[in-house]
Amino acid sequence: MKIQYILILFFSLFNLIISAQASYIVQEDTSLLKKIELNEIIINASKNESKLRELPVSVTVMPIKLIEQTQASSLNQLSALSPNFVMPDYGSKLTSPVYIRGIGSRINSPSVGLYVDFVPYFEKSAFEFDFFDIERIEILRGPQGTLFGRNSMGGIINVITRSPLNYQGTNINLTAANYGNYKFHASHYSLISNKLGISISANYQHSDGFYTNLYTNNKVDKLNSYGFRNRLAYKITDKFYFENIFSFEKSQQGGYPYSIYDSTLKIASPVNYNQYSSYDRLMLSNALNSKYSNQKLELSNTFSFQYIDDVQKIDQDFTEVKQYFVEQNQIQKMFANELILRSKNNKRYNWLVGGFAFVQTSESGVGVDYYPQVLWYLKSYNTVVKGLAFFHQSNFKITKKLSLTAGLRYDYETSEMHYRYESLKNNIALPIIDTLYPSTKDEIFLPKIALNYEFEVFSLFISYATGYKAGGFNTTFERPEHLTFKNETSYNYEFGGKTSFLDNKIFADFAIFYTQLKNQQIYRTAPSGRGSYLDNAGVSENKGFEFSLQNKAIKGFEIMIAYGYTYSKIVEYVKDETINYNHQFTPYIPRYTFAFQALQTIKLPLKWIDKIKISAVYNRNGELYWDLNNKLKEEPYSLLNAKISFLKQNFQLDFWGKNLLNSDYNAFMFEALNKIYTQRNKPLQFGANFAVKF
């Protein structure tokens, strides 16, 4: 039996056993006290139940209502709803990096942190997961190393799913759309007593695909994906709390709908290649979260485990000629533990101290068939990354309105790689290369300081923070200097504010930021055109501003506006006398992001319907460049999605459409093998949802 199925069985039995024992020893009580904050948003990612207005940081909160109205089923479909937040569509779930304020990484470890129910997601191959039972998403922009375990240079995405202690009921959701898209979701949340809650959720989705391969006359990007989540929340006493969250997802995905692009005529050829490409992934995670608190202190500990087993198969030349075919297999295991002690209910001074440790192992192999030379080779990599961090943050109220936040983080990380290369040419074995490389080590102190002043109806803050991303090994290195890359450091300055007016019915915030990056880790194509690696630029700069506005329902009408502008440039990056990237725009970063959402709720005194909801979301992305030379430019484009919902008691029927403007643009573009390849956008989509709650 494979290890992944043993782990799935183990964690499932673990949850069932605990649930059975708990239901036996606890007397049934249907009452549940819920904490309600009126006119204030509590940010879970702040780690100390801080109110949004008190935080000296830029935050976007996406509640379930916003997520449902946009028909978003993964993180990349929420792009532009948060200012300067971008997650392009790269053609498969394997490569799903995120960029915030121009900071991100296309390959290797991400520069933006993702937490899902306390579990840190360390790999970009885990970032695109299927949404279901999401309660809300918090996006914190800028370094958050004094609050979170794994230092995240660009920011934090904190995904919170529903808890059975706060939500009860049985839900069934069905979706059908064109291009053979179907989804099914079912969940059950229940209270065994006022102290014990349990939930179970299952999700399935299928797609026939959007892009047709001219060579095979079949869809390139078929998808079948199913997932499962089990949650047990147990308030053992008034002071002690325990929670276990187990999740599992299996996806089988045809991918990489790339075609050759003529940059002169700006025309993309049809998708036309001869070898089927795909990406299959099995992913599971488990978090054990325990918390002890009294009136003055809270001690929490989260132990998490994540397992990823995936296989990528790709026709790397993307033509009808048999040239290159690559198969990549990898198994990743991540163990992490975060321990945090914080003060509570202090009027003048609050503090937090934490420790974080992790071990991440990866076993991967890349097999390449190069048909013109009858050459096959296999690269095998065994990597181990270990990290240890200690962090502290204090908040001191100098006066009733002025507060000072200061923090410091110590970070230590080491990486080692065992590399093996074996090959056959004309069916003759060539010499094997087997090397254990010396470990890389990074050690750094990261300070943070901020001031926040609260006026009558608004607050202003100014902050400085240092961000950091460790160096490591490249898995593609055709030259000795490409074997490793250095750590990247950012110096972040920010000024912003938050306000509410019209009796707290309208909320607005803004921020102006400047970031200097040293040794920025830049994506580069290997000299042969096959594969990629990370290199270090000397100095880069990101500067810009953000603005967002939203209102509570006024006569059933709600709006949301989000705008972000980022001017991201490389200042110093000279490789030699012929290669100079100074003053080039950083690739993949749109100049601006804009989103406008409107929702109108109409109540009807009818027997067969209670109310109608009509919503629309308009997005626009500014120009961006796909390459370091700034030759491949994407012009601004717009997207419009709309939805109408009919509600009657516990029943809801939706009709929706995506890309209603039928916009035409490049979703992703790159250069390889002396050619330019593109993936076009998804076409107009329309569908219907049916939901019922018992």
N, C-alpha and C positions, 0 to 999 in steps of 0.2 A: 504493500500500500504506500502511495506517495506521501511525502511529508506534509503537503498542504492539506490533504484529506484527513490525516491524523490530527492536525491542528484544528481544523474545522470541527471535527467530532469532539475533541477535547473541550474546546471553549463552549460549544453548544451544551454538552453534558454538564459542564461547570455551572452555567447559568441556570439550567433546569433544576439541578440539585439544590442550589441556593434558594431558588424560588420556592421549591417544595418545602424545604425546611422552614423558610421564613413564614410561609402561609400557615404552617402548623403551629408555630410558637407564638404568633401574634394574633390577638383577638381582633375581630373585625370591627372597624369604626369608619364610617363613611365621611366623617368631617375632615376638612383639610384647610388649614390656614394658609392663605396666599399673601405674599407681600406685594402691595400695590403702591407704585409711585405716581402721584398725580402731577401732570405737567412737567415731568422730568424723565429723562431717559437714562437708565443705569447701564453703563458700559461694562459688560462682563470681561472684556479683554484688558481692562485697567487693573485687574487682579485685586482691587480693594473697593469694589462697588462704587466707584466714583460716578458722579453725575456728569453728563456730557458737558454742561456749561463750566464745570470746574476743571476739566482736563486741558492742560496746555499742549494740545496735540490736535491735528486735523483728523476728523473721524467721519466716516459715512456709515450710517446704519440702514440696512435693507431689511425691512420686516417681511413676513411671509406674504402680506398683501401685495407689496410691490413685486416680489418674485413671481407670484401667481399671475399678476396682470401682464407681465412681460413674456409669459410662457417660457421662461428660462428653465432648462433642464440640466445645465452644467455651468461652471464658472465662466467659460468664455462667452456665453450668451448674456452675461451681465456686464460685458465691457461697455464703457462710456457712461453707465449709470452712476458710477463714482468718478469724480473728476480725476483726470490723469491716470486712470486705471485701464490697462490694455492687456488682453489675452488673445492673440491672434489664433486663427485656425490653421494648423500646420499639416492637416491631412490625416492625423491619427491621434489616439490618446497617448502615444509614446512621448511625443514632444509637445508639451503644454506649458511653457514658461509664462510667467506673468511679469509685466512691467508697471512700476509705479513711479511717477515723476521721472521717467527716463532711466530708472535703475532696474536692471533685470539681466538674465542670462539665458541664451537660447539653448545651450548644452551644459552638461555637468550639473552641479548642485544649484538650486534656485537662489536668487538674491532676495526674494520675497518669501516670508514665512507663511505657511498654511497650517492652521490647527482645526481639526474636526473633532468636536467632543473630547477635548483635552489631548488628542493624539497629534503630535507634530508630524507633518508629511515632509520628508527630507528630499524626495525625488520628484522631478518634473513629470515622470511617467505616472505619478499618482495624482496629479493635480486635477485632471479632467475625470471626475467621477459623477455618477448619476445622482441628481437631486431627488430626494423624497423625504417628506416629514421634516423639512427645514423650518425652524422657528424664526431665525433671523441670521443675517450675516453682518459682521462688523469689519470695516476696513480702516486700519490705522496707518496713516501715511508717515513715512520717516522712520528712523531707527528706533527699535523698541527693546534694545538689549538689557535695559535695567528692569524690565518687567517679565520677559519671557526667557525660557531655557535656551533654545538655539538662537543665537544672535541673527537677526534678520535686518539686513542693511536697508532695503527699500521700504519695508513696512510689514504689517501683519494682516492676514485674512483669518478672521475667527468665525468659524461656522458652528452654529449651535442648533442642534436638532431638538425635537420636542421631548419633554420629560413626562413620564406618567404621573409625577406628583403635581404637575401644573395643568395637564391636559388629559381628559378621559374621553373615550368613545371608540367606535369602530368606523373606519373610513374605507370606502371603495371608490376608486377613480379609474375611468376608462377614457382613452384618447384614440382617435382615428384621424388620419390626415392623408393628403396626397403623397405620391412617391412611396406608397406602401409603408407609411409610418404608423405604428401601433404601440400603445403603452397600456400597461395594467399595473395598478398599485393597490395594495390592501394593507391596512394596519389596525392594530387593536391596542388601546391604552386603558389600563384599569388600575384601580386602587384595591389592594387586598385589605388594607386598613389605612388609617390616617398617617401611618408611618412607612408603609411599604407600597411601592408601585412597580408595575412591570409592563413592558410593551414588546410587541413583535411586529415587524414590518417586512413586506416583501415587494419587490419591484421588478418589472420586466418591460423591455422595450425592443422593438424590431424596426428595421428600416430596409427597404429594398435598394436604397441608394439614390443619389442625385446625378451622378456622372456616369456616362456610358463610354466604355472602351471600344473604340472603332475597330480594333483588331479582333476582339472576341465577340463584339456585339452584346456584351453583358455589362451590368453595373459594376463599377469599380469599388464602391464604398458601401457594400452591404454591412449591416450591423445586427447582431443579436447580443443582448446584454441583460443579465439578471442579478439582483442583489438582495441582501437580507440584513436586517439589523435587529438585535435583541438588547433591551435595556432593562436593568434592574436598579431601582433607586430605593434605598433603605435608610430611613432616619432612625437609627438604633435607639438613641436617646435624644434629649433636647440639645446635647452638646456634640454627639458623634454621628457622623453621616458617612454612608458608604454607597458607591455607585460602580456598576460594571456595565460597560458598553462594548458589545461585540458587533462587528460589521464585516460583510463579505460581498465581493462583487466579482463576477466572471463575465468577460466580454470577448466576443469574436468579431473582428472588424476587418473588412476589406478596406484598404486605404491608399493614400498617395495618388489622388487624381491629378497628377501633374502632366503638363504638356509643354512642348517647345514654344517659346515666345519670341516673336520678331520685334525687337525694341525699336526699330526704325519705323515700321508700319504700325506698331502697337497693336498687333494681332496675335491672338493665341491659337495655335493649332488644336485640333481635336485631341482628346486623350487617346493615345494609340501606342500601346506597348504589348509585348507578346507573352510576358510571364506574370502570372497572378501575384499580386502583392497583398500583404495582410499584416495585421497586428492582433495577437491574442494575449490577453492578460488575466491572471488570477490575482486578486488582492484581498487580503484580510487584515483586520486590525482589532486589537483588544486593549481597552483601557480600564485599569483598576484605580478608582479615585476615592480617597478617604479624606475626611475632614473632621477636625476637632476644634471646637470654638467655645469660648466663654464670653463674658462681657467685655474683656479687654484684649484678648488675643485670639488668633485663628491660625491653626497649623494644618496645612494641606499637603498631601502627597499624591502624585500621579505616576503610576508605572504603566508604560505602554509598550506594545509590541506591534510591529507591522511586517507583513510578509508579501512580497511581490514576485511572481513567477511569470515572465512574459517571453514571447517569441515574435520577432519581427522578420518578415520575408519581403524583400523589395527588389524589383527590377530597377537597378540604380541608374541605368542609362535612359529609361522611360521612352524607348523607341521600339519599333517593330523588329529591329535587328537584335540578334542574340549576342550581347556584349558582356554585361556585368550582372551578376545576381548575387545578392548578399543575404545571408541568414544570421540573425543575432539572437542568442539566447542569454537570458540572465535570471539569476535568483538573488533577490536582495532580502536581507533580514535586518531589522532595526529594533534595538532595545533602548529605551530611554526612561529616565526617572527624574522627576522634578519635585523638589521639596521647597515649600514656601512658608515662612512665618511672617505674619503681619499684625500690626496693631489694629484695634477697633475702637470706635466711638470716642476718640480723643478730639476735643474741640480745636486745639491749637497745633498739635504735632502728631502726624501719622507716618509710619515707616513700614518698610517691607524688606526682608532679606530672603535670598533664595539660593539654591544650589541645583545644578543640572549636570547630568552625566549621560553619555550615550555611547553605544557601539553599533557601527553599521558595517555589515559585511556584504560583499557582492562577488558572485561567481558568474562570469560572463564569457561568452565565446562569439567571435565574429568569423564566419566562414564566407569566403569570396570565391566565386567562379568567374575567371576571366577567360572567356571562350576564344578570343582571337589568338591567344598564346597557349591554349590548352593548359592553363595554369589554375591550380586550386591552392588556397592557403587558409589556414585557421589560426587566428590570434586568440589566445586564452588569457584572461585577466582574473586574478584573485586579489581583491582590494579589501583592506580593513581601515576604517576611519574611526578614530576615537576622540572624544571631546569631554572637557570638564570646564564648568563655568561657575562662578560665584557672582551674584549681583545684589545691589542694594539701591533702594530709592526712598528718599525722605520728602515729606511735604510739610512745610511749616507755615502757618498763618501768621504773617508779620503783623497785620492788622485784620479787622473783620473782612476787608475787601481785597487785600493784597496777600498773595501766597507765593512761597518760593518752593520749587521742586528741584532736587538735586539727586544725582545718582552716579554710581560707578560700577563698572562690570570688568571682571577679569576673565579672560577667555584663553583656553589652551586647547589646541587641536593637533592631532598627528595623523598621518596617512602613510600607508605602505602598500606596495603593489608587487605581486609576483606575475611575471609575464612569460608566456611561452608562444613560440612561433614555429609552426610546422607547415610544410608545403610539398606539393607534387607538381612537376612540370613534365608533360608528355608521359604521365604515369610513372615518373621516376622520382623517388623521394629525395628531397634536398636536405642539407644539414639542419638540425633542430636548434633553435635558440631558446635557452631557458635561463631566465635572469630574475633574481630577487633584488629590487632596487632599494637603496637606502631610504629610510623614512624621511618624509618632510615634516617639519614642525613649525607651528605658528603660535605665538604668545603675545597678548596685547591687553592693555587697559583702555577702557572706553568710558569717557565721562559724559554726563548730561546735566544741563542746568536750564531752568525755565522760570519765568515770572508770569503770574496770572493775576489780573485785576478785574474784579467784578463791580460793574456799575449797577444802576437801578434796573435796566432792562437788557444790558449786554455785558460781555466780558471781552478783554483783550489779553493776548499772551505773546511773549517773545521767548525763543528757545534756541539752544545750541546743543547738538548731539553728534557723537562720532559713531559711524557705522563701519562694519567690517565683514569681510568674507574671506575665508581661509583659502590658501593655495592648495595645489594638489597635482595629480598626475593626469595627463591626457591619455586616452586610449587609442588615439591615432597620432603617431609621431614618425614621420618619414625622415626627419632630421634630428640629430641629438638635442638641439636647442628647443625642440618642440615637445620634449618628454614631460616637462613640468611647467607650471605657471605659478606666478607669485600671488600672495594675498592682495586683496583690494581693500582700500580704506576710503571712507567718505567723511566729509566735514560738512555738517548740515546746519543752516541758519534759517529761522522761520519766524514770521510775524503774522498773527491772525486774530480773529475774533468770532464770537458767536452772539446772536441776539434773538429775541422773540418779542413780538408786539401784537397789537390788536387782541389783548387779553389772552396771550399765549396761543393764538390761532395760527400765527405765521412764524416760522423759524428760518433763520438765515445764518450762514457762516462764510468766512472768506479766509484765505491764507496767501501770503507771498513767501516764496522760498528761494534759497540759493544753495547749491550743493557743489562742492569741489571733490572730484574723484582722483585718487592717485593709484596708479597701476590698475586701471580699469581692465577687467577681464573681457577681452574682445573675441567674438566668434570669427574664425578664419577658415577658409577652405584649404585643404591640404594641397601642396604643390602639384601633385598628380591629378587633382580634381576629384579624387575618390576619398571621401571622409572629411572630417573637420576637427579642429582643435582650438583650444583657448590660448590666446596670446595676451600680453599686457601692454596697454597704451601707457604713456607717461602721465599726462594730466588731462582730465575732461571736466566740463562744467555743465550743470543743469540749472536752469533758472526759469521761474514762471510764477503763475498765480492760479488760484482756484476760487470758485464761488458756487454756492448751492442755496436753494430756497425751496421750502415746502410748507404746505398749510394743512391744518386739520380741516375736517369737513365743514364747509360753510354752505348750508342749504344743499347738502349732498354733493358739493363740488370740491375736488382736490386737485392740486397741481404739484409738480416737482420739476425743478430746473437744476441742472448740474453742468458747470462749464470749467474746463481745465486747460491751461496753456503751458506748454513745456518747450523751452528753447534749449536743446541738448546738443552740445558740440564737443568734438575732440580738439583740445588745445595743443597738445604735444604728442605726436606719435610718428616718429621717423625710424624706418627700418634700415635704410641704406640710402645711397645717393639717388637711387631711382624710385624708391618707394617712400612716399611722404603723405601722411593722412592729416596733417595739421589743418585745423579750421574746417574739417568736414563734419557734416551732421551725423550724429550717432544713428546707426540703422535701427529700424523697427519702431521708432518713436514718432507717433503722429504729433504734428505741431499743436493740435488742440483736440479736445473731445467735448462734445455737447450732447445733452439729453434733455428732452422735454416730455413730461408725462402729464396727461390730464385724465381725470376719472369723474364721471357724473353718475350719482346714484339716484334713481327715481323710484319712489315708493308708490305702489298702486293698491288701492282698496278693492282688489279682485279676489275671487275665490280660488282661481287657478294659478295666481302668481302674486308674490309679495312685493318684489322689487326687480328693477332692471339696472344693471351696471354697464356703462359704456366707457371704454378706456382706449387710449391711443398713446403710443410711445414713439417719439421721433428722435433719431440719433444722427449725428454727423461727426465724421472723423476728418481731421485736417491732413494736409499732405505729409508724406513720409518717404524715406529712402530705404531701399532694400539692401544696399551694399555700401561698403566703406568708401568707394570712389564717388558715391552720390550720382551715379549714372542711371540707376533704375529708380525712377520716381513714381510714386502713387499719388494721383490727384485726389482732392477731397471728394467724398461721396456721402450719400445720405441713405438712411433706412427708416421705414415706417412700418410699425406693427399696430394692429388694432384688435379689439376683442369686445364682444357683447355677451352679457351673462344674464340668464333668467333664473331667479331664485324663488323657491317655495318651501318654506320650513327647512327641512334638512336636505333638500334636493337642489342641485344646481346644474344647468345646461349652458355650455359656452360655445360660441362660434368665433373663430379667430383667423387671422391672416398675418403672415410675416413677409417682409420685403414687398410691401404692397406697391411701392414705386418701381418695382422690378429693376432696381439699380444694378449696374454692371461694373464690376471692379475686380482687382486681383486680391484674393484673400491672403495669398502668400507668394513670394517670388524669391529665387535664388539662382546663383551661377554654379555650374559644375561641368567638368568634361568639355570646357570651351563652348558651352551652350547656356542659354537662359531658360529656366523652367518656371512655370506659373501654375497656381491653382486658382481657378475662377471661383467667384462667390456662389453661394447656394441660391437657387431661383425662388420665385414667388411660391409661398406655401399657404395652404389653408386647411383647416381641420375643425374638429369638434371635440369637446370634453363633456363627460357626464360624471357627476360626483354625488355621493350620498353618504350621510353620516347617521349612524344609529346610536 
